[in-house]
């Protein structure tokens, strides 16, 4: 994971925007002229019509209520529609030591695997030798794991860690919180055939040190991470991977949070299991 991008952020409009019309425009858009007198019979018909529509709406809404006769009710959660659920196969059936494993052997499964691999390899566990080796052994093919650990140990050297405010073992100073998190934006399959897949993951990331007088502020990064995956021992494994910077959106106008706010947010908001 590279950590040399410029700071970027989303632009979020402020809530509560109001629009005022000039007097002439307001009259043109809404007919504010006072109408003639409405007869009692017409008013009664209108009231009755509204009541009938309201009763019909309530009855329609209650059709999906919590009853045993309704197979899509809350009493049957296995069949109830879940619009926020990921589509396709269940992405992870049995995480191993917190590391996502057990992805389906399909194009969707390969995308889910690549997204979750990016999250794992972009986390703070990568900055300690023990955590890094555990991830590599779990996610890379056996043929590539040893070579990858050697290369990563050389890359995560003392000078590199010091530039991030960490000691030689990847630990932050007392009273500081090191933050490294990857958030996939989307995935795409470059190539796929039985047993092999090439998947690109576009992601944003957080990297930095939060705490009093930190000289390595937490900033965002944008990269595309491409994984060459191989089906090995009943799961997708990384056979090769590469990264490039971007694409990065235009920085937004949201004011930067304080170190304390960022630290609290990272502690309060957990990560996700990603699926396609």
N, C-alpha and C positions, 0 to 999 in steps of 0.2 A: 504493500500500500504506500503510495507516494503522499508526501505531506507538504508540498511546496506551492499549492495553489493560492491565488489571491482570494480574499474574503468575498463571498457572495451570499445573497440571502433572498428570500421570497419577498415580493411586494404584496401586502395585505391591506385592502381598503379598510378605512375606519368605519365601524357600524354607525347606524343612525343618520345617514345622509338624508337631507331634506331638500326638496325642490320647490321653489316658489315661482308662481306664474305672475306675469303682469296682469293688470285688471282685465284688459281686453282679451288676453289669451285664456284666462280663467273662464270668462263668460262663453268663449267659443267652445271650450272643452266640456264644460258642464252646464247644462241648462238650469240656471238658478232662478228663472222667472217663476213667480207664484202662479200656480194653476188655479183653475176654477174649482168650485166647491164639489166634493165627491159625495154622491148620495149614500145614505146609510146602507142600502141594499148592496151596492157595489163594494163598500168597505167590508161588509160581512162576508161576501163571497171571497174577497182577497184573504181575510183572516183564516177562513176555513181551508182555503187552498194551501196556505203556508203550513197549517197544522198537519194536513194530510201528507204533504211532502216531508215534513219533519219525522212523522211516525214511520213513513216508508224508509227513510234513510236509516233510522235506528234499527228497524227490523232487518234491513240488508246488512248492516254492520254486525249484528248479532248472529248472523249465519255462520260466522267463523269463530263462534264463542267456544268456551272450554266445556265441551260435552263429549260423552263417549261415542255418540252417534256421528260425530264429525271427525273423519280420519285426519284432517289437517288442523285440528285444534291444538291448544296448548297442552292438552292431556296426551297428545301423541307427538312429542318433540322430534321424533325421527323422521316424520313426514311433513312437518311444518316448514313452510318456505322461510329461508333465511337469506334475505337479500344482501347482507354484508358478508356472507361466506364466500371463500374462494371457489372458483369453478373447477371442474375436473376432479382428479383423484386426490384423496387425502395426502397432503404433502409429506407428513412425517408420522410414521406409525409407532416408532420406538426410539426416541433420542437416546444416545449413548453418552453418559457423563455430560449431559447438556449440549452435546454436539448433534446437530440434525443428521439422522441416518434413516435408511429404509425407504428410499424414494422409488416410485413405480418405474418400470422399464418402458418409458414412453417419452414422446417429445415434451409433453407437459411435465412429466417427472424430471426430465433433464433440466428444464427451466427452473423448476422448484429447487432442485439440488444446487444449481449455479447461484441462484439468489441467496440461498441460505449459506452457501460456502463463502460468498462475498461478505455476508454479515459476520460469520465466525472469524474469517481471516482478517477482517477489518476492525476487530475488537481489541480491547486492552490486553486480552490474554496473550496476544502475539508478542508482547514486549518483555515477557519473562521467558527464560530458556525452557523451563519445565512446561509452561503453558503452550509455548510455540511448538515444542516437539510433540506434545499430545495432539494438537490440532493437525499437524502434518501427518502423523501416523494414521489418524482417523480419516482424513480427507483425500490424501494422495494415494496413487497406486503404490504397491509395495516396491516396485522397481524404481520409482521416482522419489520415494519418501526420504531415504538416506541422503541422496544427493541434494534434495531440497533443504533438508535440515542444515547441512553443511553450508550451503549458499546463504540461507537466511541468517544463520549465526554470524556469518561474516558481515552481512548487511546491517544487522542490528548490533553494531559494534558500540563501544563505549562513547565514541565521539558523536555518533548518531543519536544515542539516547540522551547524552548531555545537552544536545541542541533542543531536545524536547523537555528539559528540566528533570530528567530521570537519572538515577544512579546506574552503575554498571550492571545491576541486576534487574533494571527496569522498574524500580520502585520510585514513587514521587517523594519529595521532601515531606517532613512531618507537617500536618495541617493543610496539605495541598491534596487535590484530587485530580488524577490524570484521567482525561476523557478521550476515548477513541471509539467511534461508533460509525458503522456503515448503514445507510438506509437506501435500499434499492428503489429506483423509480420505475424501472421496467426491464423486461428481458426480450431477447429475440433469438430464434434458432437460425444459425448460419448454415449448418449442415446437420443432417440426422440420418442414421441408418441403424439397423439392429446392432446394439452393442457399442455404438459410438455416436457422439453428438458434439457439436461446437455451438456454444451459447454465449452471447454477449449480455452483460448486465450493466445498465447505465445506473449510476448511483451518486448520491451525495454523501458526504461524511463530515463528522466532527472530530477535531483533533486539537489538543492543547492542554494546558494546565490551569485548573481553576483554584483560586485561593488568594489570600492576602498578598499583595505586592507581586503577583505572578508576572514574569516577563515573557511568558509564552501563552498569550491569550488564546482561548478556544475559538477556532475559526472553522469555516466550512470549506470543503473541497468538492470538486466534481470530476469524476473519472468514468471511463468505460472499461470494464474488466471482462476479458474474453477467456472462457474456459474450454479446453478440449477435454471432454469427459469420456470415460471408458467404463463399460459395465464389467465389474469385477467383484467376485465373491458375493453376488446377490445385491449389489448396490452400485450407484454411480460413484466413480472416483476421478480425481483430477489427474490427467495424463500430461497436461501442459497448461500454462496460463500466462497471460500478458496483460498489461494495462497501458492506457493512453489517457491524456488529460482531456476533459470536456466530454460532451458539449456543456457549457456553463451558461445559465440564463443571465439576463441583466440584473445587477444587484438591486435589491429593493430599497425602499425608504424607511423600513422599520428600524427604530433605534436599537443599537446593540444592547443586550442585557448585561447586567453586572456579573462578575465571577460568581457571586453568591447565588444569583438567580439561575445561572446555568448549572451550577453544582446541584442545587435543589431539584431542578427539572430532570437531570439525568438520574438522580436517585429515585424520583417519584415515578417516572415513566419508563416502564420496561420495554424491551424489544419485542418483535413479532417473529412468528414463523411464517415465511413467505411461500406463496403458492401461485401457480399459473392456472 
